[in-house]
């Protein structure tokens, strides 16, 4: 008889071990950590062939728990098992795509989404998933933000939802489940302690000190977190989660006043209309203190959690932010930056995985929503962003943590490096050291610098500004350029070269052509001569002398006369075709008496001739290559102009 009793006891214990009613109740209450532990015990005991359907059902529930615990790899495994054991619910396929996406397996996730769509037709979640995977795989998925985990603030468990108190940005509050929090030793929801609100402040060196629990009576045995503050930092709004054994865990918004460096006993925030079976969470106050934004699943939204707001001045019923913000998924953790810009997290808009952070800017009476992309967003949950000074601040993420713990990350948008470098040279590409360069922008900027010994200079620019630049040096004519710097999202470097025309030094006019043995200009010379005419029109006080040179072939007398006629042909064109006052023009023919010396410009074009070499008849005759002799003669056949005065009136 005692033996029979022992056998019955063992059998009854085995039956109880296969009962999931406790785990089901925990799942209904949102106690995901405790539920997955109990489901796992049953799942591991279901080994017989006729228990496959039961095993598939529990695998599906385990997947839900692991998803809620931010453990996508475990969730994906359980979803595959659920499918293998005969669970053919289309929702499981969709969940598998979402879980793979949260692992960063975008190509595989997109294939699952497409299979789901082919079998069951498109829906909002699958479409958002496909678009999010394409976004993640696209080249445009990246910004200049820099992100790193905040070392001092994080405390080895889940730390999330940072918020600044006041406008000095020297105190930051956040939620932590670290072992020193005052809540329960174990939360059935997360497996950690309930969250408390903690605070860190900057020391005199601007460094964040070791966090401490928020002063006063904010924290309790319940779960507190996601704090927000009035503009003066004297009123705190936060979320409290009260777990009760016989009901689903609900979220409420509470508030507390700061007095004598302490936070008073908090009280519930009273909504004019409040559905007690719904949740209200993640408060954020507008910078003018007039509106309280929050997340809630109250009826009248788009589905899941929506973003709402309520007037702190007038009260009244909460107002839904509309379909441009809210989706059938979840929109949470609003962070209001100004009256026309706020940030929030969503798993309903196309994103990289899990919750992504989005920026909403007012567009008339509506909102334009854009994804903040990588590295702000990742395949994991990214949420609870808050801005401090400029484009810097903190946000929360469970990226790179297999346990699913949240951590606080710092971010900053470094200043764009937009520079312009340049070089000032003369018409023969000799550097003009000491030249002054002035740059004036339509943003009101006005700066100047001097060229270095090698003629180089540089300026730092602002994006989207139209600039006018002027280079000047003694003995040279001024040169001017205009350009607009692009509205770039990456560092940029522009280059500019100023070529200054020297005064009282000959300048070669490129591309002046004559028929052989004639002084008449060929038609293709027109462009170069028109350019010279424009220089004279832009500088109406200068006078110039046109000089012409020939090659070494022929007699001195013949070449001298030919060069004079060619110079006169240029003057005739400038007077008759371009309308230049003849009093500003004079001519000189040099024949073959002034062979050209190789300048840096000529050396760059014809490196077979050393810089500084005079192309005399003897030098050219010494060249072995006939083609080089021809080129040297072409260089000597030239027309130049020289500025003779700058005070013609």
C-alpha positions in Angstrom: 0.0 0.0 0.0 2.7 2.6 0.8 4.4 1.7 -2.5 1.1 2.2 -4.5 0.6 5.6 -2.7 4.2 6.7 -3.7 3.5 5.8 -7.4 0.3 7.7 -7.4 2.0 10.7 -5.9 4.7 10.7 -8.6 2.1 10.4 -11.3 0.0 13.3 -9.9 3.1 15.4 -9.7 3.9 14.7 -13.3 0.4 15.7 -14.3 0.7 19.0 -12.4 4.0 19.6 -14.1 2.3 19.6 -17.5 -0.3 22.1 -16.4 0.4 25.6 -17.9 -2.5 27.4 -16.1 0.0 29.2 -13.9 2.2 30.3 -16.8 -0.9 31.3 -18.8 -2.1 33.5 -16.0 1.4 35.1 -15.7 1.5 35.7 -19.4 -1.9 37.4 -19.3 -0.7 39.7 -16.5 2.5 40.5 -18.4 4.8 38.6 -16.1 6.9 37.4 -19.0 10.0 36.3 -17.1 8.1 34.1 -14.7 5.8 32.8 -17.5 8.7 31.7 -19.7 10.3 29.8 -16.7 7.2 27.9 -16.1 6.5 27.3 -19.8 10.1 26.0 -20.2 9.5 23.4 -17.5 6.5 22.0 -19.3 8.1 22.3 -22.8 11.1 20.2 -21.7 8.9 17.4 -20.5 6.8 17.1 -23.7 8.8 14.5 -25.6 6.3 12.0 -26.9 5.2 12.0 -30.6 1.6 12.6 -29.7 2.6 15.8 -27.7 3.9 17.7 -30.8 0.8 19.9 -31.0 1.1 20.8 -27.3 4.8 21.4 -27.7 4.1 23.8 -30.7 1.5 25.7 -28.7 3.9 26.3 -25.8 6.8 27.2 -28.1 4.6 30.0 -29.5 3.9 31.3 -26.0 7.6 31.0 -25.1 8.4 33.1 -28.2 6.0 35.8 -27.0 7.8 35.9 -23.6 11.3 36.1 -25.2 10.1 38.8 -27.5 8.8 40.9 -24.6 12.1 40.2 -22.7 14.1 41.6 -25.7 15.6 38.2 -26.5 15.0 37.9 -30.3 17.4 34.9 -30.9 15.5 32.8 -28.4 12.2 34.0 -29.8 13.2 33.1 -33.3 14.2 29.6 -32.2 10.8 29.1 -30.5 8.9 30.4 -33.5 10.7 28.0 -35.8 9.8 25.2 -33.3 6.2 26.3 -33.2 6.0 26.1 -37.0 7.8 22.7 -37.0 5.3 21.3 -34.6 2.3 22.3 -36.7 1.4 25.8 -35.6 0.1 27.2 -38.8 -1.2 30.6 -37.5 -0.1 33.3 -40.0 0.7 35.5 -37.0 3.6 33.2 -36.1 5.2 33.7 -39.6 4.9 37.4 -39.2 6.4 37.2 -35.7 9.3 35.2 -37.1 10.0 37.9 -39.6 10.0 40.6 -36.9 12.2 38.5 -34.6 14.8 37.9 -37.4 14.7 41.6 -38.1 15.5 42.3 -34.5 18.5 40.0 -34.8 19.7 42.0 -37.7 19.1 39.2 -40.1 17.5 41.5 -42.6 17.7 39.5 -45.8 16.3 36.4 -44.1 13.6 38.5 -42.4 12.6 40.1 -45.7 12.2 36.7 -47.3 9.8 35.6 -44.5 7.8 38.9 -44.8 7.5 38.3 -48.6 6.4 34.7 -48.1 3.8 35.9 -45.5 2.5 38.6 -48.0 2.3 36.1 -50.8 0.2 33.7 -48.8 -2.0 36.1 -46.8 -1.9 39.4 -48.7 -0.2 42.6 -47.6 -0.9 44.2 -44.2 0.6 47.2 -42.4 3.0 45.2 -40.2 4.5 43.1 -43.0 4.8 46.1 -45.3 6.5 48.1 -42.6 8.8 45.1 -42.0 9.8 44.9 -45.7 10.4 48.6 -45.9 12.4 48.6 -42.7 14.7 45.7 -44.0 15.3 47.6 -47.2 16.1 50.7 -45.2 18.6 48.8 -43.1 20.3 47.2 -46.1 20.4 50.5 -48.1 23.4 52.7 -48.4 21.5 55.7 -47.1 21.1 54.0 -43.7 23.6 56.1 -41.8 24.1 59.6 -40.2 27.0 61.5 -38.7 25.8 61.0 -35.2 28.4 59.4 -32.8 27.1 57.0 -30.2 28.8 55.3 -27.2 27.6 53.7 -24.1 27.5 56.1 -21.1 30.0 54.6 -18.7 29.2 56.4 -15.4 25.4 56.2 -15.6 24.9 52.6 -16.4 24.8 50.2 -13.4 24.9 46.6 -14.7 21.2 45.9 -15.0 18.6 47.7 -17.1 19.1 51.4 -17.2 16.8 53.5 -19.5 14.7 56.6 -20.1 17.1 59.4 -19.3 15.6 62.9 -18.7 17.2 66.3 -17.9 15.7 68.3 -15.0 15.8 72.0 -15.9 17.5 74.0 -18.6 21.0 73.8 -17.3 21.3 70.1 -18.3 23.4 69.4 -15.2 21.1 66.8 -13.6 19.9 63.7 -15.3 17.3 61.3 -14.0 16.8 57.8 -15.4 15.2 54.4 -14.6 17.4 51.6 -13.1 16.7 48.0 -12.0 20.1 47.7 -10.3 20.5 45.7 -7.2 20.3 48.7 -4.9 16.9 49.8 -6.1 14.2 49.8 -3.4 11.6 47.7 -5.3 10.8 44.1 -5.1 13.7 41.7 -5.2 12.3 40.0 -8.2 9.9 41.3 -10.9 7.8 38.7 -12.7 7.9 40.9 -15.7 11.7 41.2 -16.2 13.3 38.8 -13.7 15.1 41.8 -12.2 14.2 44.2 -9.4 11.5 46.7 -10.1 12.8 49.9 -11.5 13.5 53.0 -9.4 14.3 56.5 -10.6 17.9 57.5 -10.1 19.8 60.7 -10.6 23.3 61.8 -11.5 24.7 65.4 -11.5 27.7 67.0 -13.1 30.7 67.9 -10.9 32.7 71.0 -11.1 34.7 69.4 -14.0 31.6 68.7 -16.0 31.7 65.0 -15.3 28.8 62.9 -14.3 29.1 61.6 -10.8 28.0 58.2 -9.5 24.2 57.9 -9.6 22.0 57.9 -6.5 18.3 57.2 -6.0 16.1 60.2 -6.6 15.8 62.3 -3.5 12.6 62.1 -1.4 9.6 59.8 -1.7 9.4 59.0 -5.4 10.5 55.4 -5.3 8.4 52.6 -3.9 7.9 48.8 -4.0 6.3 49.3 -7.4 8.0 49.9 -10.7 8.9 53.6 -11.3 10.5 55.1 -14.4 10.4 57.2 -17.5 10.5 60.6 -15.7 9.9 64.0 -17.3 10.0 67.5 -15.9 8.3 70.9 -16.1 10.4 73.6 -17.8 11.6 74.9 -14.4 12.5 71.4 -13.2 10.2 71.7 -10.1 7.5 69.2 -11.1 8.3 65.6 -12.0 5.9 63.4 -14.0 6.7 59.7 -14.2 5.3 56.2 -14.9 4.4 53.8 -12.1 3.6 50.2 -12.8 1.6 48.4 -10.1 1.7 44.7 -10.2 -1.3 42.9 -8.6 -1.7 39.2 -8.5 -5.2 39.1 -9.8 -5.1 41.7 -12.6 -3.0 42.7 -15.6 -0.2 45.0 -14.8 -1.2 48.6 -15.5 0.8 51.7 -16.1 -0.1 55.1 -14.5 1.3 58.6 -14.7 2.2 60.1 -11.3 3.5 63.5 -10.4 5.6 65.1 -7.6 6.7 68.6 -6.5 10.2 69.5 -5.5 10.6 71.2 -2.2 13.7 71.7 0.0 15.9 69.6 -2.4 13.5 66.7 -2.0 10.6 65.3 -4.1 7.3 65.3 -2.2 5.1 62.2 -1.9 3.8 61.6 -5.4 0.1 61.6 -6.4 -1.6 60.2 -9.5 -2.0 62.6 -12.4 -5.7 63.1 -12.9 -7.1 62.9 -16.4 -10.6 64.3 -17.0 -11.6 61.0 -18.6 -9.7 58.0 -17.5 -10.2 54.4 -18.6 -9.0 52.4 -15.5 -8.3 49.2 -17.5 -6.0 51.1 -19.8 -2.4 52.2 -19.4 -0.9 55.7 -19.3 2.9 56.0 -19.5 6.0 57.8 -20.7 5.1 61.4 -20.0 6.9 64.4 -21.7 6.2 68.1 -21.1 6.4 70.6 -23.9 9.1 73.3 -23.4 6.4 76.0 -22.8 4.9 73.8 -20.0 1.5 73.8 -21.6 1.1 70.2 -22.8 1.7 66.8 -21.4 2.5 64.2 -24.1 2.2 60.5 -23.2 1.6 57.0 -24.5 -1.6 55.1 -23.9 -3.7 52.2 -25.3 -7.0 54.0 -24.5 -9.8 53.5 -27.1 -9.9 55.8 -30.1 -6.3 55.3 -31.3 -4.7 53.6 -34.3 -3.9 50.4 -32.4 -1.4 49.3 -29.8 0.0 52.2 -27.9 -0.6 55.6 -29.4 0.8 59.0 -28.5 -1.6 61.5 -27.0 -1.4 64.9 -25.4 -3.5 66.8 -22.8 -3.5 70.5 -21.8 -1.8 71.2 -18.5 -3.4 74.6 -18.4 -7.0 73.8 -19.3 -7.3 70.1 -18.7 -9.9 68.4 -20.9 -9.9 65.0 -22.6 -6.6 63.7 -24.1 -6.1 64.4 -27.9 -4.7 61.7 -30.2 -1.8 62.9 -32.3 -3.2 61.4 -35.4 -2.4 58.8 -38.1 0.7 60.5 -39.4 2.3 59.8 -35.9 0.4 56.7 -34.7 0.2 53.3 -36.5 -1.4 49.9 -35.8 1.8 49.2 -33.9 3.2 50.9 -30.8 4.3 54.5 -30.5 5.9 55.3 -27.1 8.4 57.4 -25.3 7.7 60.9 -26.6 10.3 63.6 -26.1 9.2 67.1 -27.0 12.0 69.4 -28.0 10.1 72.5 -29.1 6.7 73.4 -30.4 7.4 72.1 -33.8 9.6 69.2 -33.1 9.4 66.1 -31.0 10.9 62.6 -31.0 9.3 59.2 -30.2 9.8 55.5 -30.6 7.8 53.2 -32.7 7.7 49.6 -34.0 4.9 50.5 -36.5 6.7 52.8 -38.8 9.4 51.2 -41.0 12.5 50.8 -38.9 15.7 48.8 -38.5 14.1 46.5 -35.9 12.1 46.6 -32.6 11.5 50.1 -31.5 13.2 52.8 -33.6 13.6 56.5 -32.7 11.8 58.9 -35.1 11.8 62.6 -35.5 8.5 64.4 -36.1 8.4 68.0 -37.4 5.3 70.1 -37.9 4.2 70.3 -41.5 1.3 72.8 -41.5 -1.4 71.1 -39.5 0.2 67.7 -39.8 3.5 66.0 -38.9 6.4 64.8 -41.1 8.0 61.7 -39.6 11.6 60.5 -40.4 13.7 57.7 -39.1 16.8 58.7 -37.2 18.7 55.8 -38.9 22.0 54.3 -37.7 23.8 54.7 -35.4 21.0 56.1 -33.3 18.8 53.2 -34.3 19.8 49.5 -34.5 18.2 46.1 -35.0 17.3 46.2 -31.3 15.0 48.5 -29.3 16.0 52.1 -29.3 13.9 54.6 -27.3 13.7 57.4 -24.8 15.9 60.0 -26.5 16.5 63.3 -24.8 18.5 66.3 -26.0 20.8 68.4 -24.0 22.9 71.2 -25.4 22.9 71.4 -29.2 22.7 68.1 -31.1 23.8 65.9 -28.1 22.1 63.9 -25.4 21.2 60.4 -24.3 18.9 57.6 -25.4 18.2 54.0 -24.4 18.9 50.7 -26.2 19.2 47.0 -25.6 21.6 46.5 -28.6 24.5 44.1 -28.1 23.0 42.5 -24.9 21.9 38.9 -25.3 20.1 39.2 -21.9 17.8 41.9 -23.3 19.0 44.5 -20.7 18.6 48.2 -21.6 21.5 50.6 -21.4 21.9 54.4 -21.7 23.9 55.7 -24.6 25.4 59.1 -25.3 25.1 60.7 -28.7 26.4 63.8 -30.4 26.3 65.2 -33.9 29.8 66.6 -34.5 30.2 69.9 -36.3 30.6 69.5 -40.0 34.1 70.1 -41.3 33.5 72.2 -44.4 36.7 73.8 -45.6 38.0 75.5 -48.7 41.6 75.4 -49.6 43.2 77.4 -52.4 46.3 78.7 -54.1 47.1 82.1 -55.4 49.4 82.2 -58.4 50.2 84.4 -61.4 49.4 83.7 -65.0 52.5 81.5 -65.3 51.6 79.6 -62.2 54.3 81.2 -60.0 53.0 81.4 -56.3 52.1 84.9 -55.1 53.1 84.7 -51.4 51.4 87.2 -49.0 48.4 87.8 -51.3 45.4 88.8 -49.3 42.2 86.7 -49.7 38.9 88.0 -48.4 35.8 85.9 -48.1 32.3 87.4 -47.4 29.2 85.2 -46.9 25.5 86.0 -47.1 25.3 84.8 -43.5 27.1 88.0 -42.4 30.5 86.4 -42.1 33.5 88.5 -43.3 37.0 87.1 -42.9 40.5 87.6 -44.4 43.8 85.8 -44.5 47.1 85.9 -46.3 48.6 83.4 -48.7 51.5 81.3 -47.3 54.9 81.3 -48.9 53.8 78.7 -51.4 50.6 80.7 -52.3 48.2 78.4 -50.4 45.4 79.4 -48.0 42.4 77.9 -46.3 39.1 78.9 -44.6 36.4 77.0 -42.7 32.9 77.4 -44.1 29.3 77.0 -43.0 26.9 74.9 -45.1 24.4 76.4 -47.5 26.1 79.9 -47.5 26.8 81.9 -50.7 30.3 83.3 -50.6 32.2 86.0 -52.6 36.0 85.8 -52.5 38.5 88.4 -53.6 42.3 87.9 -53.9 44.6 90.9 -54.2 48.4 91.5 -54.1 50.6 94.5 -54.8 51.7 94.5 -58.5 48.7 92.4 -59.6 45.2 92.9 -60.7 42.4 91.7 -58.3 40.6 88.4 -59.0 37.1 87.5 -57.8 35.1 84.3 -57.5 31.7 83.3 -56.1 30.3 80.0 -55.0 27.8 78.4 -52.6 28.7 75.7 -50.1 26.4 72.7 -50.3 23.9 71.7 -47.5 26.0 68.6 -47.0 25.5 65.9 -44.4 29.2 64.9 -44.4 32.5 66.6 -44.3 33.4 68.5 -47.5 36.5 70.1 -48.9 36.4 72.7 -51.7 39.3 73.9 -53.8 39.8 77.2 -55.6 42.7 78.7 -57.6 43.1 82.5 -58.0 45.2 83.5 -61.0 46.3 87.1 -60.6 47.3 89.0 -63.7 50.6 90.9 -63.0 51.0 94.6 -63.7 54.0 95.6 -65.9 54.8 91.9 -66.8 53.8 90.3 -70.1 50.9 87.8 -70.1 50.5 85.2 -72.8 47.1 85.2 -74.6 46.4 81.6 -75.2 44.9 80.3 -78.4 45.7 83.2 -80.8 46.2 81.7 -84.3 47.4 83.2 -87.6 47.6 81.7 -91.0 51.2 80.7 -92.0 53.3 83.6 -93.0 50.4 86.0 -92.5 49.3 88.5 -89.9 45.5 87.9 -90.3 43.8 86.3 -87.4 42.1 83.0 -87.8 38.4 82.6 -86.7 39.3 80.3 -83.8 41.2 83.2 -82.1 37.9 84.9 -81.4 37.2 83.3 -78.1 40.6 84.2 -76.6 40.3 87.8 -77.8 36.7 88.2 -76.5 38.0 87.0 -73.1 40.7 89.7 -73.2 38.1 92.3 -74.1 36.0 91.3 -71.1 39.0 91.8 -68.8 39.4 95.3 -70.1 35.7 96.0 -69.7 35.7 94.7 -66.1 38.8 96.9 -65.4 38.0 100.1 -67.3 41.0 102.0 -65.8 43.8 99.8 -67.3 45.7 100.3 -70.5 47.6 97.5 -72.2 50.4 97.0 -74.7 50.0 94.1 -77.2 53.2 92.4 -78.2 53.8 89.7 -80.7 56.7 87.2 -81.0 57.8 84.8 -83.8 59.9 81.7 -83.9 63.6 81.3 -84.9 62.9 80.7 -88.6 63.5 83.6 -91.1 65.5 86.8 -91.0 65.4 89.3 -88.1 63.9 92.0 -90.3 61.2 89.8 -91.7 60.1 88.5 -88.3 60.1 91.9 -86.7 57.8 93.2 -89.3 55.5 90.2 -89.2 55.2 90.4 -85.4 54.3 94.1 -85.6 51.5 93.3 -88.1 50.2 90.5 -85.9 50.1 92.7 -82.8 48.2 95.4 -84.9 45.7 92.7 -86.0 44.8 92.0 -82.3 44.4 95.7 -81.6 42.1 96.1 -84.7 39.9 93.3 -83.4 39.6 94.8 -79.9 38.7 98.2 -81.3 36.4 97.2 -84.2 34.8 94.0 -82.8 34.9 94.5 -79.0 34.5 98.3 -78.8 37.6 99.0 -76.8 38.8 102.6 -76.7 42.0 102.8 -78.9 43.6 105.1 -76.4 43.9 102.1 -74.1 45.8 100.0 -76.6 49.4 100.1 -78.0 51.5 97.6 -79.9 55.0 96.3 -80.1 56.6 93.7 -82.4 59.6 91.8 -81.1 60.2 89.3 -83.9 62.4 86.5 -82.6 64.4 88.6 -80.2 62.8 87.4 -77.0 62.5 83.6 -76.8 60.2 82.3 -74.1 61.6 81.0 -70.8 59.9 77.8 -69.6 57.6 78.6 -66.7 55.9 76.3 -64.2 52.8 76.4 -66.4 54.8 75.4 -69.5 56.7 72.7 -67.6 53.4 71.1 -66.5 52.3 71.0 -70.2 55.7 70.1 -71.7 57.8 68.3 -69.1 60.5 67.5 -71.7 61.6 71.2 -71.2 63.2 72.0 -67.8 61.6 74.9 -65.9 63.8 78.1 -66.3 65.2 77.1 -69.7 65.2 79.8 -72.4 64.0 78.4 -75.7 66.7 80.1 -77.8 67.6 79.1 -81.4 70.8 77.3 -80.2 68.8 75.3 -77.6 66.1 74.3 -80.0 68.7 73.3 -82.7 70.3 71.1 -80.1 67.2 69.0 -79.5 67.4 65.6 -81.1 63.6 65.1 -81.4 62.0 66.9 -84.4 58.7 67.0 -82.6 60.3 68.7 -79.6 61.8 71.3 -81.9 58.4 72.0 -83.4 56.8 72.4 -80.0 59.5 74.8 -78.9 58.9 76.9 -82.0 55.1 76.9 -81.3 55.8 78.2 -77.7 57.9 81.0 -79.0 55.2 82.1 -81.5 53.0 84.0 -79.1 51.0 87.1 -78.5 51.1 88.7 -75.0 49.6 91.7 -73.3 51.1 93.8 -70.6 49.3 96.3 -68.3 51.0 99.6 -68.8 48.9 101.7 -66.4 45.9 101.4 -64.0 44.7 105.0 -64.0 43.1 105.6 -67.4 40.0 107.8 -67.1 
